[in-house]
Amino acid sequence: MLIEALLVVNLFLIVVLIVLFLQKGVVRPSDVQSAVSDAWVTLGLGEKVGRLETYAQDIRKDYRSLEQMLRVPTERASFGEMALEAILTDQLPPDMFGIRQRVLQGLVPDAHIQSTAGTICIDSKFPLENYRRTLEAMAPEDKGRSGKQFLRDVKAHLEKIRSDYVCPERGSAEFAFAYIPSEGVYWFLINDGYELLREYARKGVQVVSPLTLTHKIELIKAGVHARKLSQEAVKIRDDLARLSVAFQGIDQTWSTFYTTHLKNLRNKAQEVDTSYSALRDEFENIAHLR
């Protein structure tokens, strides 16, 4: 498709050059018409342009299908969950996250992350009906009214997330994530609902977009990695302590063996050697009597 588009662009440039030549009288119109016609047939540009139009129609249909899907709350929620799962799968090992699993004594969030601070619940559903009305409104008063209603919807949703998923007494972290699968909606909230986001961030609900969630996951992974390193350091320290105790035992055993048993063995060896030497001398004397 890219090559075909480049062909069309090249043809356009050729036409521009031909027009310039015509203006200067370098070529005749009949020659231009013949050359363009031959090039059009030889390169099959008619077929390629038709194919480009088909691609464009397919893209428009896909866009309308996606837009229609995002208008339906249930389908929009499924889309958000799929996007969230893709991010978590790409960035975390399987033992660090879960999708629609029961946690915190019976709660089932859209997703969760196991962190050093506890279980971080993630809610990927978001009320976007009034946001859409804000974008589609033509009159300023309608746009403002829909925008305020959207912020009220967001506040109610964030309050529900806080009450459901911010519960350290049950094993959660001191915060939860409200995931918005759209950077556009996120920046709308940053600009028009900044104080609301700050209020609920203090209450433990952090609103994240795909980009900001990615950065937060990296921080969570760093925390888990640091904890594992700390645990390994403690294990190494304990192993060294056990090795030190074992070495002390070996040292005492060796000292006892060296200072007592080996010394006694050396004395016994000297006694045996003295007796052997005396006995050998006796045998030599007997041998000389022959």
JORAQUI-V576033 format. One line per field, one symbol per residue. phi: phi as a letter, one per 40 degrees, with the letter a starting at -180 (. if undefined). burial: b if it has 16 or more other C-alpha atoms within 10 Angstrom, else e. A space follows every 10 residues. Layout:
# JORAQUI-V576033
phi: ???
burial: ???
This chain:
# JORAQUI-V576033
phi: .ccccccccc cccccccccc ccccgcbcdc ccdccccccc cccgcccccc ccccdccccc cccccccccc ccdccccccc cccccccccc bbcdcbaabf bcbfghcbcc aabcbcchcc cbbbcacbcc cccccccccd cccccccccc cccccccccc ccccbbadcb hcccabbbcb cbcccccccc cbbcccccdc ccchbbcbbd cccdcccccc cccccccccc cccccccccc cccccccccc cccccccccb cccccccccc cccccccccc cccccccccc
burial: eeeeeebeee beeeeeebee eeeeeeeeee ebeeeeeeee eeeebeebee ebeeeeeeee eeeeeeeebb eeeeebbbbb bebbbebbee eeeeebbbbe eebbeeebbb bbbbbbebbb bbbbbbbbbb bbbbeebeee eebeebbbbb bbbbbebbee bbeebbbeee bbbbbbbbbb beeeebeebe eebeebbeeb bebbbbbbbb eebbeebeeb beebeeeeee eeeeeeeeee eeeeeeeeee eeeeeeeeee eeeeeeeeee eeeeeeeeee eeeeeeeeee
